[in-house]
Amino acid sequence: MGPGVFRGKNGLFFLDASVFLSSLGLGLTAYFIPTYVQSIGGSFFDVGLAGSARSVLYAFLPFFFGYISDRGIRRQLYIFGIVVNLLSTAFLVWATTVPLLIATQLLASVGYSLLWPITEAMVAESVEPERRVSAMGWYSVSWAMGYFLGPIFGGYVEGLHGYVVLFEVASAVLLFTIVFTVATLRRSYRAISVQGKAGLVLPSRKLSPAYAAVLAYGIAFGIIISIFPAYLKTNGFSVGIIGILFSLFALIRVGAFFADDRIARALPNGALPMSAILMFAGCSVVGIFSLTSLPAMVALLLISGFGFGVFYPVILVVVSNEVKQEGLGAAVGALEAFYGIGVVVGPAVGGYLSSVSLSAPYLLCCVVALTIPAFVAAQHWALTRGKAAAESRPTA
């Protein structure tokens, strides 16, 4: 059987399979960290602090790792990222106090900083620009399926055996992922040799509005994944129900990822504003109307989840299409870094706001979602102006 048999439509079958397994291992525990903090005596402020700790290093490490990955070591950094995520998950077994739990989340922040920017750059550099929306969509489906199945099984395992067994199972999945990835990744991802400058390649300033939009996105998304599980538990929802709800959240994002290519083609300038409107509409269920029923919680996660799912693959393509190959890792890393700043600010502010009003963090989500269309419009103007200027320059 030849090495290209399982490369798939975009040539990345084994990479996507590895991303799925990594996400499954992380998804088994990700949405239960807030409830675990509460179970060991933590407050809403501690929940927000733990969420910020999981993202604080993500505010700058993705750019650094993305930059050094441009030196031709993406595969090695990706595997190392899975190892770090395994360690952060395994250490949860002994994290029985809030400070120890926060320490594991700081380590997880390093793991996430290695994992996501590197894989996104690997996908972007492996296909032609016109196929990137589709490739990013399939990549996004891979990790979203992990986060869809993870909470379902995670809630079931925790309900039967408790948090310690849940953390052990997640660690076993990540250990298997390392073995699978080492054995198969070379049959899928093909590193591209870059003949570029050895110095630092900085992302273009004309992409600043896109980075600002991702910052706003990160604030809203960080509140949903880090604060909302604790909000649900406070309102009487069991860990099992919380797991099912966040599996629905992941499932609707899978649907969005499948639809991204069609949406981007049908609405070339409207996909990103549409996603922001959906984020606003979903978060308004709690932020504006303060509803707490199960149907309302389902509506929040489904509506906003579709918006979150549409947004990120499209903005990734906007950025990756505007940079040269030798600066791809740095540009994608910078995008992830701004997302990281958002998911630090969101949980920290959201945790504080929850002590004032349980619905206040989701009102903040509504506000930041409404800023995204303005940033998107500014980005479109900047790119259009740049292309017009380039076309008007006299040729030699």
Secondary structure in CASP SS format (residue, H / E / C, confidence):
PFRMAT SS
TARGET T0000
AUTHOR 0000-0000-0000
METHOD secondary structure of the structure
MODEL  1
M C 1.00
G C 1.00
P C 1.00
G C 1.00
V C 1.00
F C 1.00
R C 1.00
G C 1.00
K C 1.00
N C 1.00
G C 1.00
L C 1.00
F H 1.00
F H 1.00
L H 1.00
D H 1.00
A H 1.00
S H 1.00
V H 1.00
F H 1.00
L H 1.00
S H 1.00
S H 1.00
L H 1.00
G H 1.00
L H 1.00
G H 1.00
L C 1.00
T C 1.00
A H 1.00
Y H 1.00
F H 1.00
I H 1.00
P H 1.00
T H 1.00
Y H 1.00
V H 1.00
Q H 1.00
S H 1.00
I C 1.00
G C 1.00
G C 1.00
S C 1.00
F H 1.00
F H 1.00
D H 1.00
V H 1.00
G H 1.00
L H 1.00
A H 1.00
G H 1.00
S H 1.00
A H 1.00
R H 1.00
S H 1.00
V H 1.00
L H 1.00
Y H 1.00
A H 1.00
F C 1.00
L H 1.00
P H 1.00
F H 1.00
F H 1.00
F H 1.00
G H 1.00
Y H 1.00
I H 1.00
S H 1.00
D C 1.00
R C 1.00
G C 1.00
I C 1.00
R H 1.00
R H 1.00
Q H 1.00
L H 1.00
Y H 1.00
I H 1.00
F H 1.00
G H 1.00
I H 1.00
V H 1.00
V H 1.00
N H 1.00
L H 1.00
L H 1.00
S H 1.00
T H 1.00
A H 1.00
F H 1.00
L H 1.00
V H 1.00
W H 1.00
A C 1.00
T C 1.00
T C 1.00
V H 1.00
P H 1.00
L H 1.00
L H 1.00
I H 1.00
A H 1.00
T H 1.00
Q H 1.00
L H 1.00
L H 1.00
A H 1.00
S H 1.00
V H 1.00
G H 1.00
Y H 1.00
S H 1.00
L H 1.00
L H 1.00
W H 1.00
P H 1.00
I H 1.00
T H 1.00
E H 1.00
A H 1.00
M H 1.00
V H 1.00
A H 1.00
E H 1.00
S H 1.00
V C 1.00
E C 1.00
P H 1.00
E H 1.00
R H 1.00
R H 1.00
V H 1.00
S H 1.00
A H 1.00
M H 1.00
G H 1.00
W H 1.00
Y H 1.00
S H 1.00
V H 1.00
S H 1.00
W H 1.00
A H 1.00
M H 1.00
G H 1.00
Y H 1.00
F H 1.00
L H 1.00
G H 1.00
P H 1.00
I H 1.00
F H 1.00
G H 1.00
G H 1.00
Y H 1.00
V H 1.00
E H 1.00
G H 1.00
L H 1.00
H H 1.00
G C 1.00
Y H 1.00
V H 1.00
V H 1.00
L H 1.00
F H 1.00
E H 1.00
V H 1.00
A H 1.00
S H 1.00
A H 1.00
V H 1.00
L H 1.00
L H 1.00
F H 1.00
T H 1.00
I H 1.00
V H 1.00
F H 1.00
T H 1.00
V H 1.00
A H 1.00
T H 1.00
L H 1.00
R H 1.00
R H 1.00
S C 1.00
Y C 1.00
R C 1.00
A C 1.00
I C 1.00
S C 1.00
V C 1.00
Q C 1.00
G C 1.00
K C 1.00
A C 1.00
G C 1.00
L C 1.00
V C 1.00
L C 1.00
P C 1.00
S C 1.00
R H 1.00
K H 1.00
L H 1.00
S H 1.00
P H 1.00
A H 1.00
Y H 1.00
A H 1.00
A H 1.00
V H 1.00
L H 1.00
A H 1.00
Y H 1.00
G H 1.00
I H 1.00
A H 1.00
F H 1.00
G H 1.00
I H 1.00
I H 1.00
I H 1.00
S H 1.00
I C 1.00
F H 1.00
P H 1.00
A H 1.00
Y H 1.00
L H 1.00
K H 1.00
T H 1.00
N C 1.00
G C 1.00
F C 1.00
S C 1.00
V H 1.00
G H 1.00
I H 1.00
I H 1.00
G H 1.00
I H 1.00
L H 1.00
F H 1.00
S H 1.00
L H 1.00
F H 1.00
A H 1.00
L H 1.00
I H 1.00
R H 1.00
V H 1.00
G H 1.00
A H 1.00
F H 1.00
F H 1.00
A H 1.00
D H 1.00
D H 1.00
R H 1.00
I H 1.00
A H 1.00
R H 1.00
A H 1.00
L C 1.00
P C 1.00
N C 1.00
G C 1.00
A H 1.00
L H 1.00
P H 1.00
M H 1.00
S H 1.00
A H 1.00
I H 1.00
L H 1.00
M H 1.00
F H 1.00
A H 1.00
G H 1.00
C H 1.00
S H 1.00
V H 1.00
V H 1.00
G H 1.00
I C 1.00
F C 1.00
S C 1.00
L C 1.00
T C 1.00
S C 1.00
L H 1.00
P H 1.00
A H 1.00
M H 1.00
V H 1.00
A H 1.00
L H 1.00
L H 1.00
L H 1.00
I H 1.00
S H 1.00
G H 1.00
F H 1.00
G H 1.00
F H 1.00
G H 1.00
V H 1.00
F H 1.00
Y H 1.00
P H 1.00
V H 1.00
I H 1.00
L H 1.00
V H 1.00
V H 1.00
V H 1.00
S H 1.00
N C 1.00
E C 1.00
V C 1.00
K C 1.00
Q H 1.00
E H 1.00
G H 1.00
L H 1.00
G H 1.00
A H 1.00
A H 1.00
V H 1.00
G H 1.00
A H 1.00
L H 1.00
E H 1.00
A H 1.00
F H 1.00
Y H 1.00
G H 1.00
I H 1.00
G H 1.00
V H 1.00
V H 1.00
V H 1.00
G H 1.00
P H 1.00
A H 1.00
V H 1.00
G H 1.00
G H 1.00
Y H 1.00
L H 1.00
S H 1.00
S H 1.00
V H 1.00
S C 1.00
L C 1.00
S C 1.00
A H 1.00
P H 1.00
Y H 1.00
L H 1.00
L H 1.00
C H 1.00
C H 1.00
V H 1.00
V H 1.00
A H 1.00
L H 1.00
T H 1.00
I H 1.00
P H 1.00
A H 1.00
F H 1.00
V H 1.00
A H 1.00
A H 1.00
Q H 1.00
H H 1.00
W H 1.00
A H 1.00
L H 1.00
T H 1.00
R H 1.00
G H 1.00
K H 1.00
A H 1.00
A H 1.00
A H 1.00
E H 1.00
S H 1.00
R C 1.00
P C 1.00
T C 1.00
A C 1.00
END
